[in-house]
Amino acid sequence: MEISRESPSAQTVKVKDLTPQSRRVNLTVKVMSIGEPKEIPDRFGGEPKKVADARVGDETGTILLSLWQEQIGSVCEGDVLSIENGYVSLVQGHMRLNIGKYGKMTKTGQEIKDVNTEVDLSATEHQQERRPFRPRRDYRSRGHYGGSRRF
């Protein structure tokens, strides 16, 4: 019997439907504004990365979209974007829409006339779930299959 390894397909949603747990979402949004790029230090000691927040929305609400590196100069205020396979993360307890390496962001000819700026999903603070602490195991004294090894 063959097991399918395909991930569940992304679902099309409106901005108001996004939650901190939203994953694999497709949506169409209009760029309302783009903030100044900031440099973020790399977690692994590499070159710092540039990030800018763009306020995007549709007729149901707005959210901040994180634009990284080359994405920053690729969109302008007023552009309508189609986001495929996006996800939501919490940054200091506030929701951010992300494209990520498995997502896709393209400009579209679609029009969004009215954006509901009254509903701002990034303004609400959410409780961040803490990952449970899992101590590292010491594998040095065990063989490949978990058996005991004497040195």
N, C-alpha and C positions, 0 to 999 in steps of 0.2 A: 504494500500500500504506500502510495506517494503522499507526502505531506507538503502542502503549499507553504512556501516561505514568504509570500507576498503580504505586505502590511495592509491593513484596512485602508480603503480609499479615503481621501480627504473629503470633508463635507463643506458645502457652501453655506456661509452664515452672514449675518449682518453684524455690525459693530456691537450693538446692544447685547447680542447673544454671547459675546466673548466672556470667558471666566479665567481665573488664574490657572485652571487646569486645561484650557483649550490647547489642543494639539491637532495637527493635520487639518488646518482650516483653509478654505478658499474664500476670498472676499474681494470686492471692488471698492476702492476708497479714493477720495479726492485729497490732494495735498493742500492743507490750509496754510502752513508755515513751516519753515525749516530753521532750526536753531544753529548757533555757531558750533563748529566741530571742536571736540575736546580730545586730548590725548589720554589714553588709558594705558597704564603699564601692563606689559604682558605678564601673565601669571608664571610663566616658565623662564623669565629673564631675557626673552627675545626683544625685538624692536617693539616700541609702544604702538598701539593701534589707535586710529582716529575713529571717533563715533560722533554722530550728530542725531539729535531728536527731531523728528518731523511730526507735526500734529496732522493726523489724517482722519477722515471721517466719511460718513454717509448720512442718509436721511434719518438714521436712528441714533447717532452719537459720534463721539470722537475718541481717539486713543493716540498715545505716543507710539511712533514707529521708530525703532533703532536702525539707523543707516550706518553701515560700517565701510571703511576704506573707500573703494572706488564707487560704492553706491551713493556716497555723499554728493558728488557732482553730477550724477546721472538723472536726478529728478529736480523739478522746479515747482514753485508754488503754482497751484492751479492744475497741475497734471492729474490725470485720473489713472490709477494703478490697479492692475490685476495682480493679486497676491495669491500664489498657489502654494499649498503645503506649509503655511505659516504656523507659528505657535506663539503662545503668550508666556512671558516670564515675569517674575516679580523683581523689581529693582528698588531696594530700600522700601519694600512693601507696596509699591505701586506698579500697576500692570503696564507692560510694554509689549507691543507686537513685534515679532522678529521674523525674518525670512530664513536665516540659517543656511547651512550648506546643502540641505536637501530641498529647500524651497526655491521659489522663482518669483521675480518681480518684473512685470513688463508694463510699459505704458499702453494704454488702450484708447481708442477713439470714442469710447462710451462717455456719456455725459452724466454728471451728478450736479443738478442745479442747486438744490437746497441741502446744506449740511446742518444737522442738528447740533449746534454748539452748546446747547443747554445741558446735554448729557455727556459728561467727561469721565470716561472709565478710568483714566489714569489719575484722577484727583482723589479717588477713594483709596484709603490705606487698607491693605489686607494683611492678615496674620500670615507670616511666612512659616511654612512647615519646616521643622528641624529634621534633618536626616538622622536616623538613629546611629549612635556611635558604634562602630564595629572595630574592635581592636584587630590589628594585623596579626596574622598567624605567622609563626616562625617555621618555615618549611625546610630550613637547613638540615635538620636532623632526620628528615624523612626521605625515603626514596620516592621515585616518580609516582608510584602507585600507593603511597601512603604507608608502606611497610617500614619497619624499623631498620635503620642503618647504623652500624657501629663504625667509628673511625679509628 
